[in-house]
């Protein structure tokens, strides 16, 4: 239920017009009252739209070149980024989407996805940076593709592929309208595919057709894959996905230059880790980021309680590649590793959430100690694109990532960990229209809890201000400072003159796995008490009017908004985005019901009581708070009927409310006009009921 990973979408698909063919629902509201409009709202939204978002950056393996994509792919010498060269398959005047680039192991070629093809279908292109020649098409594709990766020997280009896809894979994208035999017909299965890097001949699906693959990694000898997969449907079964290995040998016969597909697909993958096994050391948890050790003798991965594939947090486990029970090599951390890479046979480079910040460090798995020399904490969001908090590395000591905060817009930074330098200057002219940010900490019921507080723009300590609490998605996620885009979020409220509290209550990343698992079977109770304790802390320390506090959030934050107004009348106004009103009916409505069992301990049919106690609808008669409800009509994670149910109940109780349903949208909105409308309506709603 987390929307954070939409910030860095990497895909190439021919389905750019998919959304136009689906049925639409009109926007629905309780009444025709016009919202209160502040003249500043349009100006704030326009300022948010000025940022140049950077989707990806990567160093060449030799560390000499760096590439980034901020709407187009640029390549430059690492020490001379001002002389960047555009890499594109699009001819003069042509428009298309290019993304998901990957450097060859010898640093001489750059592969990328592009739909600048005669039929506008996606394809893989190869470019030689520094050469006068244009990129050439390597392989035409027919479907959805992402996560382009070279085999270590440079002979193969591999990627995640859904052949014949009608939509991007994953639960965040808009779901297909239901038809046919549900759960049987029309399944779209993501597999690892490969093409010959020399000529693109003979695209081959390496992994079996009965497994939906989420992540994969090559062994250093290019002869084996490790991958995380589950039976289809893929958007539902990630929470019970398993770790497999598969021997693929040399994918290409040297004489014929063709993939021996039959010999590859015939061999069944080997099950290495099964988190559904009650005897496993990670029983009931999720797994992500599989990585071979340099010598191929071990495989490491992250395991923890996770809300969504791609939004990773937990502990790092290691086991022999021949099999065995995984060993936790980062026990009792006060942080949540999200990404890592082997540096040698016993050291890992790790990026983790830690108390609302990004922590990058070198870690010895034998001594279980952090390096004091290579250890950096940034109050910024970091990531190179793709998996959350991924860091681009080279064969030298250099790293690269995109960095942003509440005060600094996104730019590429690179260099040695303790000597990073800004590479791009795409957003140098942007200044925040919102107030400064400050980390706040408080204790509640034995937990250390952290959050971020945004001051009102033009803050005057002699005045009292209203405050809005913004609850993040997840719950297994965390708020780390980042420059906002033109989406629903905290900064616009600050720009309008509110204090904004973004808490990381129990269930969040950043304080260790015990903290992340602390709201199991307890949604809306301990986590809400943490949030209210944070409100108390802020209102005592800062000039906040305690009678003018509002609450909002999306996904899990939408649920918390719905539930909070049934538990307390402390909030003067609320905006619930893609929320959940009734966990019991939700279980049978959503496309991802398997996520609920790790969090609730059982299915709704085995333990209906644990679902009932956290269902806002069961306490609806307590609500007095005016609440705006917004949702996409094809949301598979938090389906629209949940918002209908909550809106209908509030209307029946004569509580001021309004429901807006956005056509052709999934859990993460893609239409900029819809994102803008949600933001404008939320700002106007709080202006109306908080003044």
MINU-919499 format. One line per 8 residues: for each residue x, y, z of C-alpha. Coordinates in Angstrom, 3 decimals. Example, Ala and Ser with C-alpha at 12.3 -4.5 7.8 and 13.67 -1.06 7.14 Angstrom:
12.300:-4.500:7.800 ~ 13.670:-1.060:7.140
This chain:
0.000:0.000:0.000 ~ 2.919:2.262:-0.613 ~ 3.117:4.785:-3.433 ~ 6.679:5.989:-2.893 ~ 8.271:3.843:-5.547 ~ 6.383:5.701:-8.288 ~ 9.050:8.367:-7.996 ~ 11.439:6.392:-10.196
9.472:4.408:-12.820 ~ 11.708:2.567:-15.283 ~ 9.896:0.819:-18.076 ~ 9.473:0.609:-21.808 ~ 6.040:-0.383:-23.067 ~ 4.014:-0.019:-26.219 ~ 0.873:0.480:-24.169 ~ 1.069:4.271:-23.971
-2.560:4.525:-25.046 ~ -3.814:1.656:-22.898 ~ -5.598:3.847:-20.423 ~ -7.801:5.424:-23.069 ~ -9.598:2.194:-23.888 ~ -10.987:1.434:-20.462 ~ -14.397:2.383:-19.193 ~ -14.597:5.557:-17.158
-16.531:6.651:-14.123 ~ -17.599:10.230:-13.567 ~ -16.256:12.137:-10.608 ~ -18.798:11.682:-7.809 ~ -19.415:14.049:-4.950 ~ -21.904:14.368:-2.148 ~ -23.080:17.811:-3.170 ~ -22.397:20.594:-5.581
-20.820:22.952:-3.081 ~ -17.871:24.711:-4.663 ~ -14.667:24.310:-2.644 ~ -13.125:27.349:-1.073 ~ -10.326:28.450:-3.392 ~ -7.286:30.351:-2.200 ~ -5.633:32.351:-4.975 ~ -2.271:31.006:-3.814
-3.156:27.363:-4.550 ~ -2.700:27.636:-8.306 ~ 0.619:29.416:-7.837 ~ 1.878:26.726:-5.466 ~ 0.905:23.913:-7.834 ~ 2.579:25.678:-10.755 ~ 5.797:26.103:-8.767 ~ 5.798:22.368:-7.963
5.574:21.565:-11.668 ~ 8.831:23.385:-12.433 ~ 11.158:20.694:-11.094 ~ 13.188:18.546:-13.515 ~ 12.771:15.027:-12.156 ~ 15.710:12.681:-12.669 ~ 14.618:9.070:-13.129 ~ 17.984:7.288:-13.181
21.725:7.693:-12.967 ~ 24.542:5.178:-13.396 ~ 28.326:5.204:-13.496 ~ 30.177:3.230:-16.124 ~ 31.972:0.256:-14.527 ~ 35.379:1.874:-15.069 ~ 34.168:4.996:-13.262 ~ 35.039:7.374:-16.086
31.553:8.164:-17.431 ~ 28.216:8.934:-15.853 ~ 24.739:8.801:-17.415 ~ 21.451:10.224:-16.201 ~ 17.898:10.557:-17.467 ~ 15.821:13.645:-16.747 ~ 13.498:13.292:-19.713 ~ 16.368:12.372:-21.998
19.502:10.264:-21.512 ~ 22.715:12.251:-21.056 ~ 26.271:10.901:-20.839 ~ 29.298:12.854:-19.657 ~ 32.799:12.315:-18.297 ~ 32.576:12.089:-14.529 ~ 35.056:14.937:-14.156 ~ 33.435:17.128:-16.837
29.655:16.834:-16.561 ~ 29.149:20.202:-18.254 ~ 29.981:18.544:-21.582 ~ 27.180:15.994:-21.576 ~ 26.033:14.349:-24.786 ~ 22.438:13.311:-25.446 ~ 21.889:9.639:-26.286 ~ 18.654:9.042:-28.181
17.116:6.724:-30.740 ~ 14.590:9.399:-31.700 ~ 15.125:11.233:-34.955 ~ 14.848:14.988:-35.319 ~ 11.456:16.168:-34.094 ~ 10.370:12.673:-32.987 ~ 9.037:12.147:-29.493 ~ 9.246:9.012:-27.445
10.083:7.529:-24.076 ~ 13.612:6.338:-23.351 ~ 14.576:4.772:-20.047 ~ 16.143:1.882:-18.203 ~ 19.701:2.242:-19.495 ~ 22.567:-0.065:-18.512 ~ 26.342:0.101:-19.099 ~ 28.189:-2.834:-20.643
30.788:-4.448:-18.352 ~ 33.626:-2.997:-20.484 ~ 32.086:0.526:-20.215 ~ 32.051:0.918:-24.001 ~ 28.313:0.579:-24.702 ~ 25.077:1.837:-23.212 ~ 21.891:-0.188:-23.710 ~ 18.486:1.385:-23.169
14.778:0.992:-23.864 ~ 13.100:3.275:-26.392 ~ 9.786:3.374:-28.225 ~ 11.222:5.584:-30.987 ~ 10.524:2.830:-33.502 ~ 8.446:2.835:-36.709 ~ 5.490:1.176:-34.964 ~ 6.162:2.869:-31.574
6.648:-0.489:-29.919 ~ 9.452:-0.707:-27.360 ~ 12.870:-1.922:-28.353 ~ 16.358:-2.286:-26.917 ~ 18.930:0.044:-28.449 ~ 22.707:0.095:-28.161 ~ 24.783:3.274:-28.166 ~ 28.536:3.810:-28.136
29.112:7.014:-26.154 ~ 31.813:9.140:-27.703 ~ 31.307:7.692:-31.183 ~ 29.753:9.643:-34.036 ~ 27.318:6.853:-34.869 ~ 23.685:6.898:-33.735 ~ 22.276:4.190:-31.461 ~ 21.139:1.087:-33.318
18.187:-1.155:-32.554 ~ 19.245:-4.429:-30.970 ~ 15.888:-6.135:-30.386 ~ 12.233:-5.306:-30.925 ~ 9.941:-6.101:-27.995 ~ 6.241:-6.769:-27.696 ~ 5.119:-5.960:-24.207 ~ 6.335:-4.520:-20.927
10.036:-4.539:-20.059 ~ 12.160:-3.122:-17.243 ~ 15.342:-3.629:-15.183 ~ 17.785:-3.969:-18.095 ~ 20.980:-5.726:-17.008 ~ 24.067:-7.105:-18.775 ~ 25.431:-10.504:-17.888 ~ 28.865:-10.051:-16.287
30.604:-11.513:-19.360 ~ 28.942:-8.912:-21.592 ~ 27.392:-11.483:-23.915 ~ 23.757:-11.169:-22.865 ~ 21.288:-8.373:-22.162 ~ 18.631:-9.535:-19.708 ~ 15.506:-7.865:-18.359 ~ 12.134:-8.454:-16.730
9.577:-8.974:-19.482 ~ 5.818:-9.444:-19.806 ~ 5.227:-10.516:-23.375 ~ 2.033:-9.079:-24.845 ~ 1.394:-6.933:-21.775 ~ -1.618:-4.636:-21.683 ~ -0.433:-2.702:-18.616 ~ 2.718:-2.113:-16.569
3.289:-4.972:-14.155 ~ 2.648:-4.512:-10.461 ~ -0.222:-3.571:-8.202 ~ 0.224:0.201:-8.432 ~ -0.846:0.457:-12.077 ~ -4.511:0.592:-13.060 ~ -6.030:-2.885:-13.122 ~ -7.649:-4.348:-16.197
-11.465:-4.352:-16.097 ~ -12.517:-7.791:-14.848 ~ -13.754:-10.188:-17.507 ~ -13.559:-13.861:-18.371 ~ -12.541:-16.541:-15.891 ~ -11.097:-14.496:-13.055 ~ -7.686:-15.645:-11.840 ~ -7.265:-17.974:-14.795
-7.637:-16.055:-18.037 ~ -5.652:-12.994:-19.040 ~ -2.822:-13.463:-16.519 ~ 0.274:-11.453:-17.399 ~ 3.415:-13.182:-16.170 ~ 6.731:-11.390:-15.773 ~ 9.792:-13.481:-16.583 ~ 13.513:-12.963:-17.085
14.224:-12.642:-20.789 ~ 17.509:-12.297:-22.657 ~ 18.888:-11.353:-26.060 ~ 22.318:-11.721:-27.634 ~ 24.153:-8.456:-26.906 ~ 26.045:-8.687:-30.196 ~ 23.103:-8.953:-32.586 ~ 19.845:-9.209:-30.621
18.902:-12.535:-32.163 ~ 16.381:-14.889:-30.649 ~ 14.789:-13.370:-27.555 ~ 14.563:-16.131:-24.966 ~ 12.541:-16.407:-21.776 ~ 14.985:-17.858:-19.252 ~ 12.670:-18.447:-16.292 ~ 9.643:-20.769:-16.436
6.185:-19.663:-17.513 ~ 4.599:-20.699:-14.204 ~ 6.578:-18.202:-12.092 ~ 6.210:-14.420:-11.948 ~ 9.678:-12.945:-11.338 ~ 10.150:-9.757:-9.302 ~ 13.936:-9.368:-9.041 ~ 16.988:-11.248:-10.310
20.790:-11.244:-10.172 ~ 23.583:-12.847:-12.205 ~ 26.424:-14.816:-10.684 ~ 29.858:-13.410:-11.532 ~ 30.601:-16.265:-13.958 ~ 27.402:-15.552:-15.961 ~ 26.308:-19.162:-15.563 ~ 23.619:-18.834:-12.875
20.671:-16.659:-11.931 ~ 19.181:-15.992:-8.532 ~ 15.634:-14.715:-8.633 ~ 12.610:-14.063:-6.436 ~ 9.351:-15.388:-7.851 ~ 5.866:-16.657:-7.098 ~ 3.058:-18.284:-9.081 ~ 0.759:-15.833:-10.899
-1.035:-13.527:-10.408 ~ 2.141:-11.610:-9.743 ~ 0.602:-8.540:-8.121 ~ -0.974:-10.741:-5.437 ~ 1.603:-13.385:-4.572 ~ 4.780:-11.398:-3.904 ~ 4.153:-11.689:-0.151 ~ 4.779:-15.429:-0.398
7.498:-15.276:-3.078 ~ 10.482:-17.623:-2.811 ~ 14.152:-17.431:-3.738 ~ 15.293:-19.661:-6.594 ~ 18.507:-20.302:-8.463 ~ 18.803:-21.544:-12.018 ~ 21.836:-22.784:-13.929 ~ 21.750:-21.372:-17.452
25.259:-22.221:-18.624 ~ 26.634:-20.205:-21.476 ~ 23.491:-18.769:-22.990 ~ 24.905:-18.646:-26.501 ~ 26.477:-21.356:-28.524 ~ 29.707:-19.819:-29.835 ~ 29.372:-21.364:-33.284 ~ 25.725:-20.601:-34.055
25.365:-17.476:-31.868 ~ 21.949:-18.654:-30.804 ~ 20.433:-19.337:-27.426 ~ 19.795:-23.044:-26.842 ~ 16.355:-22.232:-25.519 ~ 15.161:-25.766:-25.006 ~ 18.085:-26.672:-22.787 ~ 17.603:-23.512:-20.726
13.862:-23.733:-20.173 ~ 13.833:-27.501:-19.662 ~ 15.824:-27.356:-16.445 ~ 13.672:-26.539:-13.446 ~ 14.867:-23.818:-11.063 ~ 16.144:-24.844:-7.658 ~ 14.208:-23.636:-4.615 ~ 16.659:-22.071:-2.185
14.563:-20.152:0.375 ~ 10.876:-20.657:1.181 ~ 9.466:-18.069:3.630 ~ 6.155:-19.954:3.714 ~ 7.920:-22.829:5.514 ~ 7.151:-22.456:9.244 ~ 10.595:-23.908:10.034 ~ 12.430:-21.217:8.061
14.296:-18.495:9.946 ~ 12.336:-15.957:7.883 ~ 8.954:-17.655:8.109 ~ 6.115:-15.243:7.327 ~ 8.397:-12.476:6.051 ~ 9.133:-11.190:2.561 ~ 12.386:-11.348:0.587 ~ 14.009:-8.902:-1.816
17.335:-7.810:-3.379 ~ 18.999:-11.209:-4.032 ~ 22.766:-10.844:-4.555 ~ 25.482:-13.410:-5.339 ~ 28.772:-13.104:-3.488 ~ 31.745:-12.387:-5.793 ~ 32.941:-16.008:-5.689 ~ 29.442:-17.444:-6.113
29.576:-19.417:-2.875 ~ 26.928:-17.361:-1.041 ~ 23.716:-15.492:-1.744 ~ 22.491:-12.606:0.374 ~ 19.063:-10.959:0.434 ~ 16.914:-8.631:2.531 ~ 14.036:-10.089:4.509 ~ 11.464:-8.326:6.646
7.831:-7.337:6.946 ~ 7.203:-5.371:3.740 ~ 4.081:-3.745:2.358 ~ 4.986:-3.609:-1.341 ~ 7.518:-5.152:-3.688 ~ 10.133:-2.500:-4.480 ~ 9.731:-0.702:-1.153 ~ 12.266:-2.770:0.745
13.284:-2.844:4.382 ~ 14.406:-5.483:6.836 ~ 17.564:-7.348:7.787 ~ 20.212:-8.854:5.512 ~ 20.487:-12.645:5.444 ~ 23.212:-14.831:3.937 ~ 23.216:-18.533:3.065 ~ 25.402:-20.870:0.994
24.393:-20.895:-2.673 ~ 24.187:-24.682:-2.340 ~ 21.374:-24.276:0.209 ~ 20.776:-24.086:3.931 ~ 18.980:-21.931:6.476 ~ 19.561:-18.186:6.017 ~ 21.572:-16.395:8.715 ~ 20.729:-12.854:9.825
24.001:-10.882:9.505 ~ 22.484:-7.522:10.577 ~ 20.653:-8.470:13.795 ~ 19.168:-5.888:16.145 ~ 19.877:-2.908:13.893 ~ 18.262:0.435:14.698 ~ 17.728:0.915:10.987 ~ 16.162:-0.804:7.971
18.511:-1.888:5.153 ~ 16.830:-1.265:1.801 ~ 19.613:-2.007:-0.700 ~ 23.094:-3.512:-0.619 ~ 25.919:-4.809:-2.780 ~ 28.832:-7.144:-2.091 ~ 32.165:-5.285:-2.039 ~ 34.242:-8.421:-1.450
33.783:-11.790:0.206 ~ 32.867:-10.345:3.613 ~ 32.019:-6.656:3.187 ~ 28.731:-5.138:2.011 ~ 27.898:-1.626:0.923 ~ 24.484:-0.874:2.455 ~ 21.861:1.857:2.076 ~ 19.253:1.924:4.841
16.437:3.988:6.309 ~ 17.551:5.262:9.706 ~ 15.465:7.577:11.893 ~ 14.020:9.439:8.916 ~ 17.357:9.775:7.088 ~ 19.408:7.858:4.517 ~ 22.361:5.948:5.940 ~ 25.135:4.702:3.616
27.927:2.589:5.052 ~ 30.322:-0.337:4.625 ~ 29.537:-3.363:6.787 ~ 31.589:-6.437:7.670 ~ 29.342:-9.501:7.896 ~ 31.963:-11.481:9.841 ~ 32.405:-8.955:12.650 ~ 28.904:-7.423:12.170
30.466:-3.986:12.496 ~ 30.033:-0.783:10.508 ~ 33.071:0.937:9.072 ~ 33.868:4.182:10.868 ~ 35.775:5.430:7.829 ~ 33.073:4.807:5.217 ~ 29.880:5.874:6.959 ~ 27.557:8.700:5.931
24.090:9.782:7.098 ~ 22.147:12.242:4.933 ~ 18.843:13.967:5.784 ~ 17.949:13.435:2.121 ~ 16.324:10.875:-0.129 ~ 18.844:8.957:-2.231 ~ 18.532:6.498:-5.077 ~ 19.823:5.814:-8.559
16.491:4.636:-9.982 ~ 14.831:1.225:-9.963 ~ 14.877:-0.393:-6.533 ~ 14.421:2.051:-3.697 ~ 17.696:3.487:-2.340 ~ 19.737:1.736:-5.053 ~ 23.232:3.189:-5.307 ~ 25.168:3.063:-8.588
28.684:1.733:-8.098 ~ 31.779:1.370:-10.273 ~ 34.856:-0.835:-10.177 ~ 36.637:2.129:-8.640 ~ 35.709:3.674:-5.303 ~ 33.116:5.983:-6.881 ~ 29.372:5.836:-6.355 ~ 26.487:7.882:-7.782
22.871:8.595:-6.876 ~ 20.098:11.158:-7.169 ~ 19.791:13.231:-4.035 ~ 17.100:15.631:-2.863 ~ 15.642:17.058:0.334 ~ 12.991:19.533:1.433 ~ 15.444:22.351:0.741 ~ 17.431:20.989:-2.231
15.831:19.862:-5.515 ~ 16.971:16.606:-7.127 ~ 20.435:16.476:-8.646 ~ 22.951:13.740:-9.442 ~ 25.814:13.429:-6.983 ~ 28.884:11.225:-7.420 ~ 32.368:10.521:-6.128 ~ 33.784:8.658:-3.177
31.323:8.118:-0.336 ~ 32.946:10.678:1.939 ~ 33.761:13.128:-0.863 ~ 30.614:13.442:-2.974 ~ 30.207:16.237:-5.508 ~ 27.174:17.597:-7.341 ~ 27.251:16.504:-10.981 ~ 24.108:17.971:-12.548
22.663:21.458:-12.155 ~ 19.237:20.944:-13.686 ~ 17.317:22.588:-10.850 ~ 19.753:25.203:-9.582 ~ 17.233:28.008:-9.990 ~ 14.508:26.427:-7.863 ~ 13.823:27.659:-4.365 ~ 11.306:26.159:-1.918
8.030:28.007:-1.514 ~ 7.465:26.138:1.751 ~ 9.077:26.470:5.161 ~ 12.155:24.838:6.639 ~ 12.164:21.230:7.806 ~ 13.212:19.891:11.189 ~ 13.492:16.361:12.560 ~ 11.457:15.824:15.716
11.707:12.865:18.082 ~ 9.497:11.602:20.884 ~ 9.037:8.504:22.989 ~ 5.818:6.556:23.263 ~ 5.110:3.248:25.011 ~ 8.781:2.284:24.988 ~ 9.393:3.187:21.342 ~ 11.637:5.884:19.930
9.547:7.630:17.284 ~ 10.739:10.188:14.722 ~ 9.038:12.468:12.256 ~ 9.652:15.494:10.057 ~ 8.117:18.869:10.794 ~ 7.742:21.467:8.056 ~ 7.378:25.025:9.277 ~ 4.858:27.345:7.619
6.226:29.518:4.830 ~ 7.087:33.009:6.132 ~ 7.069:31.642:9.671 ~ 6.503:34.165:12.462 ~ 7.186:32.718:15.955 ~ 4.766:35.234:17.415 ~ 1.779:33.710:15.637 ~ -0.284:30.559:16.155
-0.629:28.258:13.143 ~ -2.862:25.352:12.126 ~ -1.175:21.989:11.505 ~ -1.804:19.062:9.168 ~ -0.583:15.535:9.917 ~ 0.422:13.628:6.761 ~ 0.607:9.842:7.291 ~ 2.782:7.952:4.817
1.771:4.894:2.802 ~ 2.929:1.444:3.696 ~ 2.803:0.919:6.610 ~ 6.246:-0.595:5.968 ~ 7.817:2.551:4.578 ~ 9.219:5.763:5.937 ~ 9.319:9.504:5.428 ~ 12.738:10.731:4.304
13.099:14.345:3.115 ~ 12.675:14.770:-0.634 ~ 11.872:17.614:-2.975 ~ 8.152:17.439:-3.787 ~ 6.666:17.126:-7.238 ~ 3.193:18.192:-8.320 ~ 1.595:15.383:-6.320 ~ -0.331:15.110:-3.126
2.054:15.760:-0.239 ~ 3.224:17.878:2.670 ~ 5.075:20.811:1.090 ~ 2.051:22.566:-0.465 ~ 0.355:22.737:2.942 ~ 3.449:24.367:4.395 ~ 3.449:26.848:1.521 ~ -0.127:27.798:2.440
0.816:28.575:6.021 ~ 0.426:25.295:7.920 ~ 2.809:23.408:10.126 ~ 3.017:19.894:8.666 ~ 3.965:16.817:10.711 ~ 5.074:13.700:8.809 ~ 5.460:10.992:11.459 ~ 7.181:7.621:11.188
5.065:5.665:13.718 ~ 5.485:2.019:14.643 ~ 5.191:-0.084:11.521 ~ 7.569:2.262:9.664 ~ 11.136:1.644:8.523 ~ 14.063:3.329:10.222 ~ 14.104:1.972:13.783 ~ 14.725:-1.719:13.188
12.626:-4.764:12.410 ~ 11.025:-4.966:15.859 ~ 9.629:-1.479:15.312 ~ 8.444:-2.308:11.782 ~ 6.593:-5.389:13.024 ~ 5.083:-3.613:16.051 ~ 1.711:-2.905:14.427 ~ 1.032:-6.480:13.361
-2.601:-7.323:14.213 ~ -2.922:-3.821:15.659 ~ -3.600:-1.452:12.750 ~ -4.936:1.900:13.900 ~ -4.164:1.520:17.576 ~ -0.503:1.662:18.594 ~ 0.430:3.475:15.399 ~ -2.302:6.077:15.983
-1.164:6.523:19.583 ~ 2.355:7.186:18.270 ~ 0.977:9.808:15.894 ~ -1.106:11.511:18.583 ~ 1.909:11.540:20.900 ~ 3.802:13.288:18.115 ~ 1.010:15.850:17.795 ~ 1.260:16.466:21.545
5.029:16.898:21.316 ~ 4.788:19.417:18.490 ~ 1.895:21.443:19.900 ~ 3.750:21.844:23.205 ~ 7.033:22.900:21.598 ~ 5.856:24.960:18.617 ~ 3.193:27.666:18.122 ~ 0.520:25.290:16.826
-3.154:25.912:17.534 ~ -4.278:22.568:19.063 ~ -7.852:23.292:17.949 ~ -6.790:23.457:14.307 ~ -5.133:20.147:13.479 ~ -6.048:18.144:10.365 ~ -5.019:14.725:9.056 ~ -4.463:13.235:5.619
-2.694:10.399:3.846 ~ -2.756:8.002:0.900 ~ -3.078:4.206:0.904 ~ -2.144:3.110:4.445 ~ -2.199:6.831:5.228 ~ -5.708:6.922:3.756 ~ -6.766:4.079:6.047 ~ -5.196:5.819:9.044
-7.100:8.982:8.145 ~ -10.404:7.102:7.957 ~ -9.715:5.209:11.171 ~ -8.363:8.201:13.106 ~ -11.545:10.234:12.686 ~ -13.517:7.322:14.187 ~ -11.251:7.198:17.252 ~ -10.835:10.876:18.082
-12.465:14.208:17.348 ~ -9.135:15.936:17.651 ~ -8.826:16.499:13.906 ~ -10.732:19.444:12.504 ~ -10.664:18.223:8.883 ~ -9.454:15.156:6.976 ~ -8.602:14.074:3.435 ~ -8.460:10.296:2.830
-6.724:9.207:-0.364 ~ -7.195:5.615:-1.586 ~ -8.136:4.469:1.904 ~ -9.609:1.339:3.462 ~ -12.835:1.589:5.464 ~ -13.677:-2.062:6.081 ~ -10.917:-4.665:6.274 ~ -13.444:-7.505:6.151
-15.003:-6.508:2.831 ~ -11.626:-5.267:1.555 ~ -10.175:-8.775:1.803 ~ -12.537:-9.999:-0.895 ~ -12.350:-6.893:-3.097 ~ -8.656:-6.167:-3.592 ~ -6.132:-7.666:-5.995 ~ -3.442:-8.189:-3.337
-5.128:-10.060:-0.487 ~ -1.984:-12.097:0.258 ~ -0.262:-9.087:1.822 ~ -2.767:-9.161:4.673 ~ -1.845:-12.529:6.159 ~ 1.659:-11.490:7.348 ~ 0.178:-8.320:8.866 ~ -3.046:-9.734:10.370
-1.784:-13.219:11.212 ~ -4.511:-15.107:9.339 ~ -7.019:-14.715:6.552 ~ -10.278:-12.896:7.235 ~ -12.067:-16.248:7.052 ~ -9.916:-17.707:9.828 ~ -9.855:-14.678:12.123 ~ -12.563:-12.139:11.200
-12.262:-10.453:14.585 ~ -8.761:-9.082:14.030 ~ -10.001:-7.445:10.811 ~ -13.160:-6.114:12.410 ~ -11.388:-4.339:15.255 ~ -9.381:-2.182:12.810 ~ -12.277:-1.400:10.465 ~ -13.306:2.251:10.544
-16.796:1.388:9.362 ~ -17.518:-0.341:12.695 ~ -17.024:2.965:14.541 ~ -18.588:5.264:11.979 ~ -21.158:6.804:14.351 ~ -18.338:8.493:16.262 ~ -17.212:10.611:13.310 ~ -17.699:14.376:13.385
-14.731:15.400:11.208 ~ -15.438:16.792:7.688 ~ -13.696:14.343:5.354 ~ -12.840:14.512:1.652 ~ -12.399:11.080:0.021 ~ -10.520:10.540:-3.271 ~ -9.674:7.355:-5.199 ~ -8.937:5.940:-8.655
-11.650:3.860:-10.276 ~ -9.286:0.954:-11.146 ~ -7.251:0.855:-7.946 ~ -6.361:-2.776:-7.202 ~ -4.549:-2.112:-3.921 ~ -7.274:-0.044:-2.244 ~ -10.352:-0.511:-4.440 ~ -12.851:2.293:-4.973
-15.718:0.463:-3.144 ~ -13.833:1.086:0.104 ~ -14.016:4.835:-0.488 ~ -17.663:4.562:-1.555 ~ -18.474:2.713:1.679 ~ -16.807:5.323:3.876 ~ -18.299:8.290:1.983 ~ -21.760:6.720:2.038
-21.577:6.139:5.793 ~ -20.450:9.709:6.506 ~ -23.212:11.087:4.310 ~ -25.728:8.933:6.185 ~ -24.410:10.388:9.465 ~ -24.708:13.936:8.058 ~ -20.961:14.517:8.365 ~ -19.651:16.994:5.748
-18.039:14.832:3.081 ~ -17.271:14.571:-0.601 ~ -16.123:11.677:-2.775 ~ -14.156:12.150:-5.994 ~ -13.435:9.148:-8.226 ~ -10.804:9.573:-10.939 ~ -11.281:7.616:-14.194 ~ -8.650:5.210:-15.513
-6.437:5.590:-12.448 ~ -4.878:2.867:-10.340 ~ -3.320:3.138:-6.910 ~ -0.684:5.509:-8.181 ~ -2.148:8.238:-10.393 ~ -0.454:8.802:-13.758 ~ -2.501:11.630:-15.270 ~ -0.892:14.975:-14.285
-4.292:16.674:-14.447 ~ -5.666:14.227:-11.887 ~ -2.676:14.651:-9.586 ~ -3.129:18.389:-9.760 ~ -6.877:18.141:-9.113 ~ -6.376:15.981:-6.016 ~ -3.859:18.438:-4.629 ~ -6.040:21.463:-5.341
-9.109:19.830:-3.780 ~ -7.195:18.793:-0.661 ~ -5.720:22.253:-0.200 ~ -9.132:23.830:-0.655 ~ -10.778:21.350:1.748 ~ -8.412:22.199:4.569 ~ -8.698:25.914:3.834 ~ -12.472:25.621:4.137
-12.638:23.625:7.375 ~ -9.443:24.667:9.180 ~ -9.939:28.421:9.161
